Amino acid sequence: MPPTPRFVIGELILTAVDAVIFALTQVKFISPIAVILKSLPIVIVLSFSVIHLLQIAIQSI
């Protein structure tokens, strides 16, 4: 097993959080629809990360 999946997932989540914070700081200048469209990839990445974490947890049991 590669030793880095948790590290990679952590980096993905941190990047997503940074992107969300950046999007929230830009809300004044961007329409809500644009914010939603920009955050869609983040939501997708987070959901895949959660699914991947669940798979790792199930395999380790």
C-alpha distance matrix in Angstrom:
0.0 3.8 6.3 8.9 9.2 11.7 13.5 13.9 15.2 17.4 18.8 19.5 21.3 23.2 24.3 25.4 27.3 29.0 30.0 31.4 33.4 34.7 35.7 37.5 39.4 40.5 41.8 45.4 45.4 43.4 44.4 42.2 41.4 39.9 37.8 36.5 35.7 33.9 31.9 30.8 27.8 26.8 27.0 25.0 22.2 22.3 22.4 19.3 17.5 18.8 17.8 14.2 14.2 15.9 13.4 10.6 13.4 14.4 11.2 11.1 14.7
3.8 0.0 3.8 5.7 6.9 9.8 10.7 10.9 13.0 15.0 15.8 16.9 19.0 20.6 21.4 22.9 24.9 26.2 27.3 29.0 30.8 31.9 33.1 35.1 36.7 37.8 39.3 42.8 42.7 40.9 42.1 40.2 39.4 37.7 35.6 34.6 33.7 31.6 29.8 29.0 25.8 24.7 25.4 23.6 20.4 20.8 21.4 18.3 16.3 18.1 17.7 13.9 14.0 16.5 14.4 11.6 14.6 16.3 13.7 13.4 17.2
6.3 3.8 0.0 3.8 6.3 7.9 8.4 9.9 11.9 13.0 14.2 15.9 17.6 18.8 20.2 21.9 23.4 24.6 26.2 27.8 29.3 30.5 32.1 33.7 35.2 36.7 38.3 41.7 41.8 40.2 41.6 39.6 39.2 37.5 35.1 34.4 33.8 31.5 29.4 29.1 26.1 24.4 25.3 23.9 20.6 20.4 21.5 18.9 16.1 17.8 18.1 14.4 13.6 16.4 15.2 11.9 14.2 16.7 14.5 13.3 17.1
8.9 5.7 3.8 0.0 3.8 5.6 5.1 6.1 8.6 9.8 10.5 12.3 14.2 15.3 16.4 18.3 19.9 21.0 22.5 24.2 25.7 26.8 28.4 30.2 31.6 32.9 34.6 38.0 38.1 36.5 37.9 36.1 35.7 33.9 31.5 30.9 30.3 27.9 25.9 25.7 22.6 20.9 22.0 20.9 17.3 17.3 18.8 16.3 13.4 15.6 16.3 12.7 12.2 15.6 14.7 11.9 14.4 17.2 15.6 14.9 18.5
9.2 6.9 6.3 3.8 0.0 3.8 5.4 5.1 6.1 8.5 9.8 10.5 12.2 14.1 15.2 16.3 18.2 19.9 20.9 22.3 24.2 25.6 26.7 28.4 30.2 31.5 32.8 36.3 36.5 34.6 35.7 33.7 33.1 31.5 29.2 28.2 27.7 25.6 23.4 22.9 20.0 18.3 19.0 17.6 14.3 14.2 15.2 12.7 9.9 12.0 12.5 8.9 8.7 12.0 11.3 8.8 11.7 14.3 13.1 13.1 16.6
11.7 9.8 7.9 5.6 3.8 0.0 3.8 5.4 5.1 6.0 8.5 9.7 10.4 12.1 14.0 15.1 16.2 18.1 19.7 20.7 22.3 24.1 25.3 26.6 28.4 30.1 31.3 34.8 35.3 33.7 34.8 32.6 32.5 31.0 28.3 27.5 27.4 25.2 22.7 22.6 20.1 17.8 18.3 17.7 14.4 13.3 14.8 13.0 9.6 11.0 12.5 9.5 7.8 11.4 11.8 9.1 10.9 14.2 13.8 13.0 16.1
13.5 10.7 8.4 5.1 5.4 3.8 0.0 3.8 5.5 5.0 6.2 8.6 9.9 10.5 12.2 14.1 15.2 16.4 18.3 19.8 21.0 22.4 24.1 25.6 27.0 28.6 30.3 33.6 33.9 32.6 34.1 32.2 32.2 30.4 27.8 27.4 27.2 24.6 22.4 22.8 20.0 17.6 18.9 18.5 14.9 14.2 16.4 14.8 11.4 13.4 15.3 12.4 11.2 14.9 15.4 12.8 14.7 18.0 17.4 16.6 19.8
13.9 10.9 9.9 6.1 5.1 5.4 3.8 0.0 3.8 5.4 5.1 6.2 8.7 9.9 10.5 12.3 14.2 15.3 16.4 18.3 20.0 21.0 22.4 24.3 25.8 27.0 28.6 32.0 32.0 30.4 31.8 30.1 29.7 27.8 25.5 25.0 24.4 21.8 19.9 20.0 16.9 15.0 16.6 15.7 12.0 12.1 14.4 12.3 9.4 12.3 13.8 10.9 10.9 14.6 14.7 12.9 15.4 18.3 17.7 17.7 21.0
15.2 13.0 11.9 8.6 6.1 5.1 5.5 3.8 0.0 3.8 5.4 5.0 6.1 8.5 9.8 10.4 12.2 14.1 15.1 16.3 18.3 19.8 20.7 22.3 24.3 25.6 26.8 30.3 30.6 28.8 30.0 27.8 27.6 26.0 23.5 22.6 22.4 20.2 17.8 17.7 15.1 12.8 13.7 13.1 9.6 8.9 11.0 9.5 6.1 8.7 10.7 8.4 8.0 11.7 12.5 11.3 13.3 16.2 16.4 16.5 19.4
17.4 15.0 13.0 9.8 8.5 6.0 5.0 5.4 3.8 0.0 3.8 5.4 5.1 6.1 8.5 9.8 10.5 12.2 14.1 15.2 16.4 18.2 19.7 20.9 22.6 24.3 25.7 29.1 29.6 28.3 29.7 27.6 27.9 26.3 23.4 23.0 23.2 20.6 18.1 18.8 16.5 13.6 14.8 15.1 11.7 10.3 13.1 12.4 8.8 10.7 13.5 11.6 10.3 13.9 15.4 13.7 15.0 18.3 18.8 18.2 20.9
18.8 15.8 14.2 10.5 9.8 8.5 6.2 5.1 5.4 3.8 0.0 3.8 5.5 5.1 6.1 8.5 9.8 10.5 12.2 14.1 15.3 16.3 18.1 19.9 21.1 22.5 24.3 27.6 27.8 26.5 28.3 26.6 26.8 24.7 22.1 22.1 21.9 19.0 17.0 18.0 15.3 12.7 14.8 15.1 11.4 11.1 14.3 13.4 10.4 13.0 15.6 13.7 13.2 16.9 17.9 16.5 18.2 21.4 21.6 21.3 24.2
19.5 16.9 15.9 12.3 10.5 9.7 8.6 6.2 5.0 5.4 3.8 0.0 3.8 5.5 5.1 6.1 8.6 9.9 10.5 12.2 14.3 15.2 16.3 18.3 20.0 21.0 22.5 26.0 26.0 24.3 25.7 23.9 23.7 21.8 19.3 19.0 18.6 15.9 13.9 14.5 11.7 9.2 11.3 11.3 7.6 7.7 11.0 10.2 7.7 10.8 13.2 11.8 12.1 15.5 16.5 15.9 17.8 20.6 21.0 21.4 24.1
21.3 19.0 17.6 14.2 12.2 10.4 9.9 8.7 6.1 5.1 5.5 3.8 0.0 3.8 5.4 5.0 6.1 8.6 9.7 10.4 12.2 14.1 15.0 16.3 18.3 19.8 20.9 24.4 25.0 23.5 24.7 22.5 22.8 21.3 18.3 17.9 18.3 15.8 13.1 14.1 12.2 8.8 10.2 11.3 8.2 6.6 10.1 10.5 7.7 9.6 12.8 12.2 11.6 14.7 16.6 16.1 17.2 20.2 21.3 21.3 23.6
23.2 20.6 18.8 15.3 14.1 12.1 10.5 9.9 8.5 6.1 5.1 5.5 3.8 0.0 3.8 5.4 5.1 6.2 8.6 9.8 10.5 12.2 14.1 15.3 16.6 18.4 20.1 23.3 23.9 22.8 24.6 22.8 23.5 21.7 18.6 18.9 19.5 16.5 14.2 16.0 14.1 10.7 12.8 14.3 11.3 10.1 13.7 14.2 11.5 13.3 16.6 15.8 14.9 18.2 20.1 19.1 20.2 23.4 24.3 24.0 26.4
24.3 21.4 20.2 16.4 15.2 14.0 12.2 10.5 9.8 8.5 6.1 5.1 5.4 3.8 0.0 3.8 5.4 5.1 6.2 8.6 9.9 10.5 12.2 14.2 15.4 16.5 18.4 21.7 21.7 20.5 22.4 21.0 21.4 19.1 16.4 17.0 17.0 13.7 12.1 13.9 11.7 8.8 11.8 13.0 10.1 10.1 13.8 14.0 12.0 14.5 17.4 16.6 16.6 19.8 21.3 20.8 22.3 25.2 25.9 26.1 28.6
25.4 22.9 21.9 18.3 16.3 15.1 14.1 12.3 10.4 9.8 8.5 6.1 5.0 5.4 3.8 0.0 3.8 5.4 5.0 6.1 8.6 9.7 10.3 12.2 14.2 15.2 16.4 20.0 20.3 18.6 20.0 18.2 18.5 16.6 13.7 13.8 14.1 11.2 8.9 10.7 9.0 5.6 8.2 10.1 7.8 7.3 11.1 12.0 10.6 12.7 15.5 15.6 15.8 18.5 20.3 20.4 21.7 24.3 25.5 25.9 28.1
27.3 24.9 23.4 19.9 18.2 16.2 15.2 14.2 12.2 10.5 9.8 8.6 6.1 5.1 5.4 3.8 0.0 3.8 5.4 5.0 6.2 8.5 9.7 10.5 12.4 14.2 15.4 18.7 19.6 18.5 20.0 18.1 19.1 17.5 14.2 14.6 15.8 13.0 10.4 12.9 12.1 8.4 10.2 12.9 11.0 9.5 13.1 14.7 12.9 14.1 17.4 17.7 17.1 19.7 22.1 21.9 22.6 25.5 26.9 27.0 28.9
29.0 26.2 24.6 21.0 19.9 18.1 16.4 15.3 14.1 12.2 10.5 9.9 8.6 6.2 5.1 5.4 3.8 0.0 3.8 5.5 5.1 6.1 8.6 9.9 10.6 12.4 14.4 17.4 17.9 17.3 19.4 18.2 19.4 17.2 14.1 15.5 16.2 12.9 11.3 14.3 13.2 10.1 12.8 15.2 13.2 12.5 16.2 17.4 15.7 17.4 20.6 20.5 20.1 23.0 25.1 24.7 25.7 28.6 29.8 29.8 32.0
30.0 27.3 26.2 22.5 20.9 19.7 18.3 16.4 15.1 14.1 12.2 10.5 9.7 8.6 6.2 5.0 5.4 3.8 0.0 3.8 5.5 5.0 6.0 8.6 9.9 10.5 12.3 15.6 15.7 14.4 16.4 15.3 16.1 13.7 10.8 12.2 12.6 9.1 8.0 11.1 10.2 7.7 10.7 13.0 11.7 11.8 15.2 16.4 15.5 17.4 20.2 20.5 20.7 23.4 25.3 25.4 26.6 29.2 30.5 30.9 33.1
31.4 29.0 27.8 24.2 22.3 20.7 19.8 18.3 16.3 15.2 14.1 12.2 10.4 9.8 8.6 6.1 5.0 5.5 3.8 0.0 3.8 5.4 5.0 6.1 8.6 9.8 10.6 14.1 14.9 13.5 15.0 13.2 14.4 12.8 9.3 10.4 11.9 9.1 6.9 10.3 10.6 7.7 9.6 12.8 12.2 11.3 14.4 16.5 15.7 16.8 19.8 20.7 20.7 22.9 25.2 25.6 26.4 28.9 30.6 31.0 32.8
33.4 30.8 29.3 25.7 24.2 22.3 21.0 20.0 18.3 16.4 15.3 14.3 12.2 10.5 9.9 8.6 6.2 5.1 5.5 3.8 0.0 3.8 5.4 5.1 6.2 8.7 10.0 13.0 14.2 13.8 15.8 14.5 16.5 14.8 11.3 13.1 14.9 12.0 10.4 14.0 14.3 11.4 13.3 16.5 15.6 14.5 17.8 19.8 18.6 19.6 22.9 23.5 23.1 25.4 27.9 28.0 28.5 31.3 33.0 33.0 34.8
34.7 31.9 30.5 26.8 25.6 24.1 22.4 21.0 19.8 18.2 16.3 15.2 14.1 12.2 10.5 9.7 8.5 6.1 5.0 5.4 3.8 0.0 3.8 5.4 5.2 6.4 8.9 11.5 11.9 11.7 14.3 13.8 15.6 13.2 10.3 12.9 13.9 10.7 10.4 14.1 14.1 12.0 14.5 17.3 16.4 16.2 19.5 21.2 20.3 21.8 24.8 25.3 25.2 27.8 29.9 30.0 31.0 33.6 35.1 35.3 37.4
35.7 33.1 32.1 28.4 26.7 25.3 24.1 22.4 20.7 19.7 18.1 16.3 15.0 14.1 12.2 10.3 9.7 8.6 6.0 5.0 5.4 3.8 0.0 3.8 5.5 5.1 6.3 9.7 10.0 8.8 10.9 10.1 11.8 9.6 6.5 9.3 10.6 7.8 7.7 11.4 12.3 10.7 12.8 15.7 15.7 15.6 18.4 20.4 20.1 21.4 24.1 25.1 25.4 27.6 29.7 30.3 31.2 33.6 35.2 35.8 37.7
37.5 35.1 33.7 30.2 28.4 26.6 25.6 24.3 22.3 20.9 19.9 18.3 16.3 15.3 14.2 12.2 10.5 9.9 8.6 6.1 5.1 5.4 3.8 0.0 3.8 5.4 5.2 8.4 10.1 9.6 11.3 10.1 12.7 11.5 8.1 10.5 12.9 10.8 9.9 13.6 15.1 13.0 14.3 17.7 17.8 17.0 19.6 22.1 21.6 22.4 25.3 26.6 26.4 28.4 30.9 31.5 31.9 34.4 36.3 36.7 38.3
39.4 36.7 35.2 31.6 30.2 28.4 27.0 25.8 24.3 22.6 21.1 20.0 18.3 16.6 15.4 14.2 12.4 10.6 9.9 8.6 6.2 5.2 5.5 3.8 0.0 3.8 5.7 7.3 8.8 9.8 12.4 12.2 15.0 13.3 10.5 13.6 15.5 13.1 12.9 16.7 17.7 15.8 17.6 20.8 20.6 20.0 22.9 25.1 24.3 25.4 28.4 29.3 29.1 31.3 33.8 34.0 34.6 37.3 39.0 39.2 40.9
40.5 37.8 36.7 32.9 31.5 30.1 28.6 27.0 25.6 24.3 22.5 21.0 19.8 18.4 16.5 15.2 14.2 12.4 10.5 9.8 8.7 6.4 5.1 5.4 3.8 0.0 3.8 5.5 5.6 6.3 9.4 10.1 12.6 10.4 8.4 12.1 13.4 11.2 12.1 15.7 16.9 15.7 17.7 20.6 20.7 20.7 23.4 25.5 25.2 26.5 29.2 30.2 30.5 32.6 34.8 35.3 36.2 38.6 40.3 40.8 42.6
41.8 39.3 38.3 34.6 32.8 31.3 30.3 28.6 26.8 25.7 24.3 22.5 20.9 20.1 18.4 16.4 15.4 14.4 12.3 10.6 10.0 8.9 6.3 5.2 5.7 3.8 0.0 3.8 5.4 5.1 6.9 7.0 10.2 9.1 7.0 10.3 12.4 11.2 11.7 15.1 17.1 16.0 17.2 20.3 21.1 20.8 23.1 25.5 25.6 26.4 29.1 30.5 30.8 32.5 34.9 35.8 36.4 38.6 40.6 41.2 42.7
45.4 42.8 41.7 38.0 36.3 34.8 33.6 32.0 30.3 29.1 27.6 26.0 24.4 23.3 21.7 20.0 18.7 17.4 15.6 14.1 13.0 11.5 9.7 8.4 7.3 5.5 3.8 0.0 3.8 5.9 7.8 9.1 12.4 11.5 10.3 13.6 15.6 14.6 15.5 18.7 20.7 19.8 21.1 24.1 24.9 24.6 26.9 29.3 29.4 30.2 32.9 34.3 34.5 36.3 38.7 39.5 40.1 42.3 44.3 44.9 46.4
45.4 42.7 41.8 38.1 36.5 35.3 33.9 32.0 30.6 29.6 27.8 26.0 25.0 23.9 21.7 20.3 19.6 17.9 15.7 14.9 14.2 11.9 10.0 10.1 8.8 5.6 5.4 3.8 0.0 3.8 6.9 9.5 11.8 10.1 10.0 13.6 14.7 13.5 15.3 18.4 20.1 19.7 21.4 24.0 24.8 25.1 27.4 29.5 29.8 31.0 33.4 34.7 35.2 37.1 39.3 40.1 41.0 43.2 45.0 45.7 47.5
43.4 40.9 40.2 36.5 34.6 33.7 32.6 30.4 28.8 28.3 26.5 24.3 23.5 22.8 20.5 18.6 18.5 17.3 14.4 13.5 13.8 11.7 8.8 9.6 9.8 6.3 5.1 5.9 3.8 0.0 3.8 6.4 8.2 6.4 6.7 10.2 11.0 10.4 12.4 15.1 17.1 17.1 18.6 21.0 22.1 22.7 24.7 26.8 27.4 28.6 30.8 32.2 33.0 34.8 36.8 37.9 38.9 40.8 42.6 43.6 45.3
44.4 42.1 41.6 37.9 35.7 34.8 34.1 31.8 30.0 29.7 28.3 25.7 24.7 24.6 22.4 20.0 20.0 19.4 16.4 15.0 15.8 14.3 10.9 11.3 12.4 9.4 6.9 7.8 6.9 3.8 0.0 3.8 5.4 5.4 6.5 8.9 10.1 10.8 12.6 14.6 17.2 17.6 18.4 20.8 22.5 22.9 24.4 26.7 27.8 28.6 30.6 32.4 33.3 34.7 36.7 38.2 39.0 40.7 42.7 43.9 45.3
42.2 40.2 39.6 36.1 33.7 32.6 32.2 30.1 27.8 27.6 26.6 23.9 22.5 22.8 21.0 18.2 18.1 18.2 15.3 13.2 14.5 13.8 10.1 10.1 12.2 10.1 7.0 9.1 9.5 6.4 3.8 0.0 3.8 5.4 5.0 6.2 8.6 9.8 10.5 12.3 15.4 15.5 15.6 18.3 20.2 20.3 21.5 24.1 25.2 25.7 27.6 29.7 30.5 31.6 33.8 35.4 36.1 37.6 39.8 41.0 42.3
41.4 39.4 39.2 35.7 33.1 32.5 32.2 29.7 27.6 27.9 26.8 23.7 22.8 23.5 21.4 18.5 19.1 19.4 16.1 14.4 16.5 15.6 11.8 12.7 15.0 12.6 10.2 12.4 11.8 8.2 5.4 3.8 0.0 3.8 5.4 5.1 6.2 8.6 9.9 10.7 13.8 14.8 14.8 16.8 19.2 19.8 20.6 22.9 24.5 25.2 26.7 28.8 30.0 31.0 32.9 34.7 35.6 36.9 39.0 40.5 41.8
39.9 37.7 37.5 33.9 31.5 31.0 30.4 27.8 26.0 26.3 24.7 21.8 21.3 21.7 19.1 16.6 17.5 17.2 13.7 12.8 14.8 13.2 9.6 11.5 13.3 10.4 9.1 11.5 10.1 6.4 5.4 5.4 3.8 0.0 3.8 5.4 5.0 6.0 8.5 10.0 12.3 13.4 14.3 16.2 18.0 19.0 20.3 22.2 23.6 24.8 26.4 28.1 29.4 30.8 32.5 34.0 35.3 36.8 38.5 40.0 41.6
37.8 35.6 35.1 31.5 29.2 28.3 27.8 25.5 23.5 23.4 22.1 19.3 18.3 18.6 16.4 13.7 14.2 14.1 10.8 9.3 11.3 10.3 6.5 8.1 10.5 8.4 7.0 10.3 10.0 6.7 6.5 5.0 5.4 3.8 0.0 3.8 5.5 5.1 6.1 8.6 11.1 11.1 12.0 14.5 16.0 16.5 18.1 20.3 21.2 22.3 24.3 25.9 26.8 28.4 30.3 31.7 32.7 34.4 36.3 37.4 39.0
36.5 34.6 34.4 30.9 28.2 27.5 27.4 25.0 22.6 23.0 22.1 19.0 17.9 18.9 17.0 13.8 14.6 15.5 12.2 10.4 13.1 12.9 9.3 10.5 13.6 12.1 10.3 13.6 13.6 10.2 8.9 6.2 5.1 5.4 3.8 0.0 3.8 5.4 5.1 6.2 9.5 10.0 9.8 12.1 14.4 14.7 15.7 18.1 19.5 20.2 21.9 23.9 25.0 26.1 28.0 29.7 30.7 32.1 34.1 35.5 36.9
35.7 33.7 33.8 30.3 27.7 27.4 27.2 24.4 22.4 23.2 21.9 18.6 18.3 19.5 17.0 14.1 15.8 16.2 12.6 11.9 14.9 13.9 10.6 12.9 15.5 13.4 12.4 15.6 14.7 11.0 10.1 8.6 6.2 5.0 5.5 3.8 0.0 3.8 5.5 5.3 7.9 9.7 10.2 11.4 13.6 15.0 15.9 17.6 19.4 20.6 21.9 23.6 25.2 26.5 27.9 29.7 31.0 32.3 34.0 35.7 37.3
33.9 31.6 31.5 27.9 25.6 25.2 24.6 21.8 20.2 20.6 19.0 15.9 15.8 16.5 13.7 11.2 13.0 12.9 9.1 9.1 12.0 10.7 7.8 10.8 13.1 11.2 11.2 14.6 13.5 10.4 10.8 9.8 8.6 6.0 5.1 5.4 3.8 0.0 3.8 5.6 6.7 7.8 9.6 11.1 12.3 13.7 15.5 16.9 18.1 19.7 21.4 22.6 24.0 25.8 27.2 28.5 30.0 31.7 33.2 34.5 36.4
31.9 29.8 29.4 25.9 23.4 22.7 22.4 19.9 17.8 18.1 17.0 13.9 13.1 14.2 12.1 8.9 10.4 11.3 8.0 6.9 10.4 10.4 7.7 9.9 12.9 12.1 11.7 15.5 15.3 12.4 12.6 10.5 9.9 8.5 6.1 5.1 5.5 3.8 0.0 3.8 5.6 5.1 6.3 8.7 9.9 10.5 12.3 14.3 15.2 16.5 18.4 19.9 21.0 22.6 24.4 25.7 26.9 28.6 30.3 31.6 33.3
30.8 29.0 29.1 25.7 22.9 22.6 22.8 20.0 17.7 18.8 18.0 14.5 14.1 16.0 13.9 10.7 12.9 14.3 11.1 10.3 14.0 14.1 11.4 13.6 16.7 15.7 15.1 18.7 18.4 15.1 14.6 12.3 10.7 10.0 8.6 6.2 5.3 5.6 3.8 0.0 3.8 5.4 5.1 6.2 8.6 9.9 10.6 12.4 14.2 15.4 16.6 18.3 19.9 21.2 22.6 24.4 25.7 27.0 28.7 30.4 32.0
27.8 25.8 26.1 22.6 20.0 20.1 20.0 16.9 15.1 16.5 15.3 11.7 12.2 14.1 11.7 9.0 12.1 13.2 10.2 10.6 14.3 14.1 12.3 15.1 17.7 16.9 17.1 20.7 20.1 17.1 17.2 15.4 13.8 12.3 11.1 9.5 7.9 6.7 5.6 3.8 0.0 3.8 5.4 5.0 6.1 8.5 9.8 10.5 12.1 14.2 15.3 16.3 18.2 19.9 20.9 22.4 24.2 25.6 26.9 28.5 30.5
26.8 24.7 24.4 20.9 18.3 17.8 17.6 15.0 12.8 13.6 12.7 9.2 8.8 10.7 8.8 5.6 8.4 10.1 7.7 7.7 11.4 12.0 10.7 13.0 15.8 15.7 16.0 19.8 19.7 17.1 17.6 15.5 14.8 13.4 11.1 10.0 9.7 7.8 5.1 5.4 3.8 0.0 3.8 5.4 5.1 6.1 8.5 9.9 10.4 12.2 14.2 15.1 16.3 18.3 19.8 20.9 22.4 24.2 25.6 26.8 28.8
27.0 25.4 25.3 22.0 19.0 18.3 18.9 16.6 13.7 14.8 14.8 11.3 10.2 12.8 11.8 8.2 10.2 12.8 10.7 9.6 13.3 14.5 12.8 14.3 17.6 17.7 17.2 21.1 21.4 18.6 18.4 15.6 14.8 14.3 12.0 9.8 10.2 9.6 6.3 5.1 5.4 3.8 0.0 3.8 5.5 5.1 6.1 8.6 9.7 10.5 12.2 14.1 15.2 16.5 18.3 19.9 21.0 22.5 24.3 25.7 27.3
25.0 23.6 23.9 20.9 17.6 17.7 18.5 15.7 13.1 15.1 15.1 11.3 11.3 14.3 13.0 10.1 12.9 15.2 13.0 12.8 16.5 17.3 15.7 17.7 20.8 20.6 20.3 24.1 24.0 21.0 20.8 18.3 16.8 16.2 14.5 12.1 11.4 11.1 8.7 6.2 5.0 5.4 3.8 0.0 3.8 5.5 5.2 6.2 8.6 9.9 10.6 12.2 14.2 15.4 16.5 18.4 20.0 21.1 22.6 24.4 26.1
22.2 20.4 20.6 17.3 14.3 14.4 14.9 12.0 9.6 11.7 11.4 7.6 8.2 11.3 10.1 7.8 11.0 13.2 11.7 12.2 15.6 16.4 15.7 17.8 20.6 20.7 21.1 24.9 24.8 22.1 22.5 20.2 19.2 18.0 16.0 14.4 13.6 12.3 9.9 8.6 6.1 5.1 5.5 3.8 0.0 3.8 5.5 5.2 6.1 8.7 9.9 10.4 12.2 14.2 15.2 16.4 18.3 19.9 21.0 22.5 24.6
22.3 20.8 20.4 17.3 14.2 13.3 14.2 12.1 8.9 10.3 11.1 7.7 6.6 10.1 10.1 7.3 9.5 12.5 11.8 11.3 14.5 16.2 15.6 17.0 20.0 20.7 20.8 24.6 25.1 22.7 22.9 20.3 19.8 19.0 16.5 14.7 15.0 13.7 10.5 9.9 8.5 6.1 5.1 5.5 3.8 0.0 3.8 5.4 4.9 6.2 8.6 9.7 10.4 12.3 14.2 15.2 16.4 18.3 19.9 21.0 22.8
22.4 21.4 21.5 18.8 15.2 14.8 16.4 14.4 11.0 13.1 14.3 11.0 10.1 13.7 13.8 11.1 13.1 16.2 15.2 14.4 17.8 19.5 18.4 19.6 22.9 23.4 23.1 26.9 27.4 24.7 24.4 21.5 20.6 20.3 18.1 15.7 15.9 15.5 12.3 10.6 9.8 8.5 6.1 5.2 5.5 3.8 0.0 3.8 5.4 5.1 6.2 8.5 9.8 10.6 12.4 14.3 15.3 16.5 18.4 20.0 21.4
19.3 18.3 18.9 16.3 12.7 13.0 14.8 12.3 9.5 12.4 13.4 10.2 10.5 14.2 14.0 12.0 14.7 17.4 16.4 16.5 19.8 21.2 20.4 22.1 25.1 25.5 25.5 29.3 29.5 26.8 26.7 24.1 22.9 22.2 20.3 18.1 17.6 16.9 14.3 12.4 10.5 9.9 8.6 6.2 5.2 5.4 3.8 0.0 3.8 5.4 5.0 6.0 8.5 9.8 10.4 12.3 14.1 15.2 16.4 18.3 20.2
17.5 16.3 16.1 13.4 9.9 9.6 11.4 9.4 6.1 8.8 10.4 7.7 7.7 11.5 12.0 10.6 12.9 15.7 15.5 15.7 18.6 20.3 20.1 21.6 24.3 25.2 25.6 29.4 29.8 27.4 27.8 25.2 24.5 23.6 21.2 19.5 19.4 18.1 15.2 14.2 12.1 10.4 9.7 8.6 6.1 4.9 5.4 3.8 0.0 3.8 5.4 5.0 6.1 8.6 9.8 10.5 12.2 14.2 15.3 16.5 18.6
18.8 18.1 17.8 15.6 12.0 11.0 13.4 12.3 8.7 10.7 13.0 10.8 9.6 13.3 14.5 12.7 14.1 17.4 17.4 16.8 19.6 21.8 21.4 22.4 25.4 26.5 26.4 30.2 31.0 28.6 28.6 25.7 25.2 24.8 22.3 20.2 20.6 19.7 16.5 15.4 14.2 12.2 10.5 9.9 8.7 6.2 5.1 5.4 3.8 0.0 3.8 5.4 5.1 6.2 8.6 9.9 10.5 12.2 14.2 15.4 16.8
17.8 17.7 18.1 16.3 12.5 12.5 15.3 13.8 10.7 13.5 15.6 13.2 12.8 16.6 17.4 15.5 17.4 20.6 20.2 19.8 22.9 24.8 24.1 25.3 28.4 29.2 29.1 32.9 33.4 30.8 30.6 27.6 26.7 26.4 24.3 21.9 21.9 21.4 18.4 16.6 15.3 14.2 12.2 10.6 9.9 8.6 6.2 5.0 5.4 3.8 0.0 3.8 5.5 5.1 6.2 8.7 9.8 10.5 12.3 14.3 15.7
14.2 13.9 14.4 12.7 8.9 9.5 12.4 10.9 8.4 11.6 13.7 11.8 12.2 15.8 16.6 15.6 17.7 20.5 20.5 20.7 23.5 25.3 25.1 26.6 29.3 30.2 30.5 34.3 34.7 32.2 32.4 29.7 28.8 28.1 25.9 23.9 23.6 22.6 19.9 18.3 16.3 15.1 14.1 12.2 10.4 9.7 8.5 6.0 5.0 5.4 3.8 0.0 3.8 5.4 5.0 6.3 8.6 9.9 10.6 12.4 14.6
14.2 14.0 13.6 12.2 8.7 7.8 11.2 10.9 8.0 10.3 13.2 12.1 11.6 14.9 16.6 15.8 17.1 20.1 20.7 20.7 23.1 25.2 25.4 26.4 29.1 30.5 30.8 34.5 35.2 33.0 33.3 30.5 30.0 29.4 26.8 25.0 25.2 24.0 21.0 19.9 18.2 16.3 15.2 14.2 12.2 10.4 9.8 8.5 6.1 5.1 5.5 3.8 0.0 3.8 5.4 5.1 6.2 8.6 9.9 10.6 12.6
15.9 16.5 16.4 15.6 12.0 11.4 14.9 14.6 11.7 13.9 16.9 15.5 14.7 18.2 19.8 18.5 19.7 23.0 23.4 22.9 25.4 27.8 27.6 28.4 31.3 32.6 32.5 36.3 37.1 34.8 34.7 31.6 31.0 30.8 28.4 26.1 26.5 25.8 22.6 21.2 19.9 18.3 16.5 15.4 14.2 12.3 10.6 9.8 8.6 6.2 5.1 5.4 3.8 0.0 3.8 5.4 5.0 6.1 8.6 9.9 10.9
13.4 14.4 15.2 14.7 11.3 11.8 15.4 14.7 12.5 15.4 17.9 16.5 16.6 20.1 21.3 20.3 22.1 25.1 25.3 25.2 27.9 29.9 29.7 30.9 33.8 34.8 34.9 38.7 39.3 36.8 36.7 33.8 32.9 32.5 30.3 28.0 27.9 27.2 24.4 22.6 20.9 19.8 18.3 16.5 15.2 14.2 12.4 10.4 9.8 8.6 6.2 5.0 5.4 3.8 0.0 3.8 5.4 5.1 6.1 8.6 10.2
10.6 11.6 11.9 11.9 8.8 9.1 12.8 12.9 11.3 13.7 16.5 15.9 16.1 19.1 20.8 20.4 21.9 24.7 25.4 25.6 28.0 30.0 30.3 31.5 34.0 35.3 35.8 39.5 40.1 37.9 38.2 35.4 34.7 34.0 31.7 29.7 29.7 28.5 25.7 24.4 22.4 20.9 19.9 18.4 16.4 15.2 14.3 12.3 10.5 9.9 8.7 6.3 5.1 5.4 3.8 0.0 3.8 5.5 5.2 6.2 8.8
13.4 14.6 14.2 14.4 11.7 10.9 14.7 15.4 13.3 15.0 18.2 17.8 17.2 20.2 22.3 21.7 22.6 25.7 26.6 26.4 28.5 31.0 31.2 31.9 34.6 36.2 36.4 40.1 41.0 38.9 39.0 36.1 35.6 35.3 32.7 30.7 31.0 30.0 26.9 25.7 24.2 22.4 21.0 20.0 18.3 16.4 15.3 14.1 12.2 10.5 9.8 8.6 6.2 5.0 5.4 3.8 0.0 3.8 5.5 5.2 6.5
14.4 16.3 16.7 17.2 14.3 14.2 18.0 18.3 16.2 18.3 21.4 20.6 20.2 23.4 25.2 24.3 25.5 28.6 29.2 28.9 31.3 33.6 33.6 34.4 37.3 38.6 38.6 42.3 43.2 40.8 40.7 37.6 36.9 36.8 34.4 32.1 32.3 31.7 28.6 27.0 25.6 24.2 22.5 21.1 19.9 18.3 16.5 15.2 14.2 12.2 10.5 9.9 8.6 6.1 5.1 5.5 3.8 0.0 3.8 5.5 5.4
11.2 13.7 14.5 15.6 13.1 13.8 17.4 17.7 16.4 18.8 21.6 21.0 21.3 24.3 25.9 25.5 26.9 29.8 30.5 30.6 33.0 35.1 35.2 36.3 39.0 40.3 40.6 44.3 45.0 42.6 42.7 39.8 39.0 38.5 36.3 34.1 34.0 33.2 30.3 28.7 26.9 25.6 24.3 22.6 21.0 19.9 18.4 16.4 15.3 14.2 12.3 10.6 9.9 8.6 6.1 5.2 5.5 3.8 0.0 3.8 5.5
11.1 13.4 13.3 14.9 13.1 13.0 16.6 17.7 16.5 18.2 21.3 21.4 21.3 24.0 26.1 25.9 27.0 29.8 30.9 31.0 33.0 35.3 35.8 36.7 39.2 40.8 41.2 44.9 45.7 43.6 43.9 41.0 40.5 40.0 37.4 35.5 35.7 34.5 31.6 30.4 28.5 26.8 25.7 24.4 22.5 21.0 20.0 18.3 16.5 15.4 14.3 12.4 10.6 9.9 8.6 6.2 5.2 5.5 3.8 0.0 3.8
14.7 17.2 17.1 18.5 16.6 16.1 19.8 21.0 19.4 20.9 24.2 24.1 23.6 26.4 28.6 28.1 28.9 32.0 33.1 32.8 34.8 37.4 37.7 38.3 40.9 42.6 42.7 46.4 47.5 45.3 45.3 42.3 41.8 41.6 39.0 36.9 37.3 36.4 33.3 32.0 30.5 28.8 27.3 26.1 24.6 22.8 21.4 20.2 18.6 16.8 15.7 14.6 12.6 10.9 10.2 8.8 6.5 5.4 5.5 3.8 0.0
